[in-house]
């Protein structure tokens, strides 16, 4: 009999949001290919209306953020967990713990195991008010207590749980798909020319250091454009667009086509990755796979993945100086790209990630 896996805690597949959604999409599709019966829970507003996605069953639950605000995520995760238990799944894989406080209190039968991918140290993010941080910290403690197994996606996160809670949890990173081709014609829709623009693809949150990159760019002497792909429906993104209004800065909203994104990455003169909190970031892996020349925020998470195969910054002054020296620094690109591709192939393929999760599921 097929083992049944439910994936909850995301904004659904196919991915139209971020890292966990991409993780859920690739993992679920690969698990189906390996003979598992997989269900992914989507919010009711997700535009995908079919009941199956590449063999993965889709179940929708209400997520009314307009009415309930952040509390809507708690209600959504609770409803997904309750349904996943009722459907007698062998394993429920929860993506993140931030809004799972109520969901993980639901009593589960012995035949249903809960695995939580803990993501980063959510309560440490700068964007949260002190009260929210307190709630998130409590959620983290409950996740440690209630889950049958925790999974981390980065050795720094793994070390945190080992030191704080004495838990030596499995460490399984996210994956990346190696693009098979790049299309220069994709640039024409945006009025871009190959190797004549810099690129940043990021969710509009403070931990991703968009202001530092934008301000450093404006202060620099470069003549190329800076293209920012983000969610322009977000209030913070709109604020940044107003604040950093400049003829050389282009804000592009919500591009989900992987062929377009990979072509933008490949033909960019440089790719800026400002993420500073969390574990293995999927957008960084994608940039590595797309042969980008990467400039990353200098922190332990990024350095553990990129090692010496990127340029690094911490401040807007660093960013400005890197932009001004960029033509000279391009001599390092071929070595960086070659080493990053080797890293993706050896450590971050979706096939490898899937096999590691299968071993976890079979041992539950």
Legacy VTK file of the C-alpha trace (Angstrom):
# vtk DataFile Version 3.0
C-alpha trace
ASCII
DATASET POLYDATA
POINTS 364 float
0.000 0.000 0.000
1.259 3.510 -0.860
2.435 5.594 2.043
0.434 8.806 2.325
2.233 12.111 2.828
0.575 15.481 3.485
2.473 18.762 3.147
1.040 21.728 5.049
2.208 25.209 6.041
2.709 26.738 2.601
0.779 29.050 0.301
0.379 26.250 -2.157
1.647 24.807 -5.398
2.516 25.487 -8.120
4.785 28.028 -6.460
3.672 31.638 -6.691
5.189 32.908 -3.469
8.533 31.791 -2.080
10.983 29.177 -0.832
8.716 26.820 1.091
6.277 26.748 -1.813
9.041 25.821 -4.232
10.231 23.161 -1.804
6.716 21.728 -1.519
6.284 21.686 -5.284
9.515 19.894 -6.142
9.420 17.469 -3.220
5.775 16.476 -3.726
6.151 15.888 -7.483
9.311 13.821 -6.954
7.671 11.791 -4.170
4.760 10.916 -6.467
7.274 9.670 -9.045
8.685 7.414 -6.321
5.290 5.864 -5.620
4.045 7.942 -2.678
0.511 9.328 -2.409
1.014 13.015 -1.715
-1.376 15.825 -0.816
-0.392 19.485 -0.699
-2.710 21.968 1.029
-3.345 25.220 -0.838
-5.126 28.382 0.337
-8.533 28.888 -1.249
-7.368 31.905 -3.282
-4.552 30.048 -5.066
-5.183 30.409 -8.827
-4.555 26.731 -9.564
-8.021 25.139 -9.617
-7.330 21.533 -10.606
-7.480 18.701 -8.074
-4.195 17.200 -9.277
-0.866 18.845 -10.051
1.566 16.467 -11.770
0.095 13.603 -9.752
-0.017 15.534 -6.452
-3.454 15.890 -4.857
-4.451 19.457 -4.055
-6.771 20.287 -1.176
-7.806 23.885 -0.536
-8.564 25.505 2.810
-9.711 28.996 3.679
-7.032 31.616 4.275
-8.754 34.950 4.816
-5.941 37.382 5.578
-8.052 40.406 4.648
-10.444 39.589 7.477
-8.185 38.087 10.133
-4.730 39.480 9.338
-1.800 37.339 10.585
-4.214 35.248 12.685
-5.601 33.842 9.432
-2.454 31.748 9.021
-3.047 30.117 12.402
-6.610 29.200 11.413
-5.442 27.987 8.009
-2.719 25.741 9.410
-5.128 24.388 12.030
-7.680 23.470 9.351
-5.002 21.832 7.185
-3.611 19.805 10.085
-7.052 18.641 11.162
-7.921 17.544 7.638
-4.566 15.819 7.076
-5.107 13.777 10.250
-8.681 12.921 9.240
-7.414 11.680 5.856
-5.167 9.201 7.702
-1.867 10.347 6.272
1.133 8.388 7.486
3.301 11.505 7.647
2.406 15.178 7.894
5.278 17.403 6.832
4.773 20.920 8.198
6.740 23.718 6.549
7.754 26.088 9.324
6.448 26.497 12.843
5.519 30.193 12.899
1.740 29.763 12.716
1.567 26.138 13.887
1.029 26.765 17.597
-2.628 25.683 17.534
-2.235 23.051 14.819
0.412 21.007 16.605
-1.792 20.711 19.703
-4.273 18.510 17.804
-4.093 14.922 19.012
-2.731 12.584 16.353
-3.275 8.828 16.097
-0.215 6.623 16.516
-0.131 5.947 12.788
0.282 9.633 11.856
3.709 11.156 12.413
4.460 14.880 12.391
7.712 16.134 10.877
8.392 19.869 11.018
10.850 21.612 8.736
11.862 24.368 11.130
13.086 26.906 8.548
15.148 29.672 10.213
14.975 31.193 13.690
11.713 32.910 12.853
11.397 34.781 16.142
14.726 36.539 15.525
13.570 38.311 12.354
13.755 42.118 12.541
10.334 42.581 10.946
8.445 41.256 13.988
7.144 43.325 16.894
8.419 42.205 20.311
5.077 40.589 21.187
5.061 38.592 17.941
8.624 37.484 18.636
7.532 36.200 22.035
4.714 34.197 20.455
7.025 32.818 17.783
9.594 31.814 20.383
6.854 29.960 22.254
5.829 28.282 18.988
9.403 27.138 18.452
9.486 25.530 21.901
6.153 23.804 21.271
7.344 22.527 17.897
10.380 20.988 19.566
8.115 19.365 22.143
5.245 18.172 19.943
6.862 17.024 16.689
7.925 13.435 16.139
10.915 14.736 14.218
12.444 18.099 13.362
14.302 18.789 10.119
16.640 21.725 9.515
17.870 22.916 6.141
21.241 24.416 7.093
24.076 23.447 9.402
23.858 26.787 11.263
20.186 26.127 12.069
21.049 22.544 12.967
23.717 23.775 15.374
21.247 26.193 16.978
18.786 23.406 17.868
21.584 21.157 19.037
22.961 23.794 21.407
19.649 25.186 22.659
17.530 22.036 22.874
20.013 19.173 22.700
18.412 17.912 19.473
20.574 16.441 16.740
17.966 16.778 13.989
18.439 15.640 10.379
19.814 18.420 8.189
18.398 18.347 4.658
18.843 21.430 2.452
16.546 22.637 -0.284
17.334 21.771 -3.866
17.788 23.462 -7.203
17.081 22.467 -10.783
19.837 22.941 -13.330
18.427 25.030 -16.218
18.816 23.352 -19.596
18.906 26.545 -21.665
18.811 30.322 -21.454
16.921 32.556 -23.849
18.272 36.033 -24.539
14.972 36.906 -26.222
13.275 36.771 -22.794
15.061 40.030 -21.941
13.414 42.013 -24.706
10.034 42.053 -22.944
11.677 44.105 -20.194
13.807 46.300 -22.442
17.019 44.739 -21.110
20.303 43.943 -22.819
22.478 41.001 -21.835
25.272 41.894 -19.396
24.043 45.483 -19.159
22.021 45.179 -15.959
22.348 43.967 -12.381
19.674 41.779 -10.802
18.085 41.200 -7.417
15.220 38.717 -6.836
13.804 39.017 -3.353
10.724 39.034 -1.198
10.188 42.575 0.158
11.200 42.078 3.795
13.738 43.951 5.888
16.041 40.952 6.440
16.803 40.883 2.718
18.663 44.205 2.823
17.012 45.805 -0.187
17.590 49.402 1.055
21.333 48.790 1.511
21.648 47.431 -2.020
19.469 50.143 -3.570
21.228 52.964 -1.727
24.657 51.587 -2.571
23.654 51.370 -6.220
22.378 54.956 -6.313
25.604 56.238 -4.730
27.769 54.331 -7.215
28.985 55.466 -10.618
27.755 52.481 -12.645
25.755 53.159 -15.790
23.872 49.853 -16.002
20.345 49.304 -14.691
19.488 47.551 -11.438
16.485 45.246 -11.877
14.538 44.274 -8.738
12.080 41.398 -9.055
9.752 41.383 -6.060
6.099 41.455 -5.026
4.989 44.941 -5.977
1.577 44.361 -4.397
3.311 44.533 -1.020
3.230 47.841 0.875
6.944 47.662 1.782
7.867 47.110 -1.875
5.744 50.089 -2.907
7.465 52.206 -0.275
10.897 51.186 -1.572
9.873 51.975 -5.156
8.826 55.488 -4.087
11.854 56.053 -1.893
14.391 54.837 -4.453
12.749 56.225 -7.573
15.547 56.379 -10.113
15.689 56.041 -13.888
18.315 53.297 -13.555
16.267 51.163 -11.115
13.570 48.894 -12.533
11.030 47.189 -10.256
9.391 44.107 -11.808
6.510 42.383 -10.045
5.805 38.704 -9.433
7.567 36.798 -12.187
6.964 33.078 -11.628
8.039 31.648 -14.988
11.285 29.781 -14.241
12.501 30.131 -17.838
12.233 33.912 -17.637
13.817 34.068 -14.173
16.722 31.824 -15.125
17.378 33.835 -18.272
17.351 37.054 -16.241
19.850 35.484 -13.826
22.140 34.099 -16.511
22.402 37.311 -18.550
22.758 39.670 -15.576
26.152 41.276 -15.115
25.869 40.584 -11.392
23.288 39.075 -9.049
22.760 40.582 -5.570
21.555 38.281 -2.797
20.704 40.243 0.348
19.150 37.526 2.513
20.619 37.629 6.002
18.369 35.389 8.145
17.349 31.779 7.691
18.930 28.638 6.383
19.486 27.408 2.857
17.791 29.980 0.664
16.211 28.566 -2.533
16.705 31.759 -4.542
20.441 31.601 -3.832
20.620 27.999 -5.058
18.734 28.998 -8.209
21.191 31.820 -8.883
24.086 29.404 -8.482
22.441 26.906 -10.852
21.788 29.669 -13.401
25.504 30.584 -13.429
25.072 34.021 -11.865
28.030 36.076 -10.679
26.843 36.455 -7.105
27.268 39.277 -4.609
25.889 38.087 -1.255
25.255 39.549 2.165
28.126 38.489 4.417
26.703 36.074 6.988
27.271 32.501 8.139
24.284 31.135 6.178
25.447 32.439 2.807
29.136 31.702 3.379
28.409 28.077 4.306
26.883 27.569 0.854
28.951 29.876 -1.359
32.237 29.629 0.522
34.788 31.735 -1.413
32.797 31.683 -4.650
31.036 35.044 -4.313
31.666 38.669 -3.525
30.339 39.786 -0.136
28.928 42.967 1.417
27.609 44.114 4.787
26.841 47.813 4.336
25.637 50.172 1.623
29.186 51.532 1.510
30.423 48.022 0.647
27.759 47.799 -2.057
28.764 51.135 -3.580
32.442 50.137 -3.636
31.644 46.781 -5.251
29.569 48.439 -7.958
32.370 50.893 -8.700
34.933 48.067 -8.994
32.669 45.571 -10.718
34.350 45.527 -14.128
37.672 44.621 -12.501
36.046 41.971 -10.297
34.478 40.191 -13.286
37.764 38.338 -13.811
36.705 36.061 -10.920
33.373 35.095 -12.485
34.371 31.947 -14.380
35.959 30.307 -11.332
33.058 31.254 -9.048
30.453 29.960 -11.507
32.272 26.666 -12.098
32.648 25.979 -8.361
29.039 26.934 -7.602
27.743 24.594 -10.315
29.765 21.752 -8.802
28.253 22.544 -5.396
24.711 22.412 -6.801
25.313 19.097 -8.571
26.958 17.443 -5.571
24.907 18.822 -2.681
21.667 20.461 -3.785
19.957 18.401 -6.482
16.233 17.788 -5.906
16.791 14.071 -6.496
19.247 13.938 -3.575
16.939 15.990 -1.359
13.972 13.734 -2.188
15.879 10.547 -1.378
16.857 11.955 2.020
13.220 12.731 2.814
12.135 9.280 1.658
14.542 7.706 4.137
13.038 9.871 6.893
9.474 8.904 5.963
10.267 5.197 5.785
11.759 5.283 9.279
8.655 6.854 10.845
LINES 1 365
364 0 1 2 3 4 5 6 7 8 9 10 11 12 13 14 15 16 17 18 19 20 21 22 23 24 25 26 27 28 29 30 31 32 33 34 35 36 37 38 39 40 41 42 43 44 45 46 47 48 49 50 51 52 53 54 55 56 57 58 59 60 61 62 63 64 65 66 67 68 69 70 71 72 73 74 75 76 77 78 79 80 81 82 83 84 85 86 87 88 89 90 91 92 93 94 95 96 97 98 99 100 101 102 103 104 105 106 107 108 109 110 111 112 113 114 115 116 117 118 119 120 121 122 123 124 125 126 127 128 129 130 131 132 133 134 135 136 137 138 139 140 141 142 143 144 145 146 147 148 149 150 151 152 153 154 155 156 157 158 159 160 161 162 163 164 165 166 167 168 169 170 171 172 173 174 175 176 177 178 179 180 181 182 183 184 185 186 187 188 189 190 191 192 193 194 195 196 197 198 199 200 201 202 203 204 205 206 207 208 209 210 211 212 213 214 215 216 217 218 219 220 221 222 223 224 225 226 227 228 229 230 231 232 233 234 235 236 237 238 239 240 241 242 243 244 245 246 247 248 249 250 251 252 253 254 255 256 257 258 259 260 261 262 263 264 265 266 267 268 269 270 271 272 273 274 275 276 277 278 279 280 281 282 283 284 285 286 287 288 289 290 291 292 293 294 295 296 297 298 299 300 301 302 303 304 305 306 307 308 309 310 311 312 313 314 315 316 317 318 319 320 321 322 323 324 325 326 327 328 329 330 331 332 333 334 335 336 337 338 339 340 341 342 343 344 345 346 347 348 349 350 351 352 353 354 355 356 357 358 359 360 361 362 363
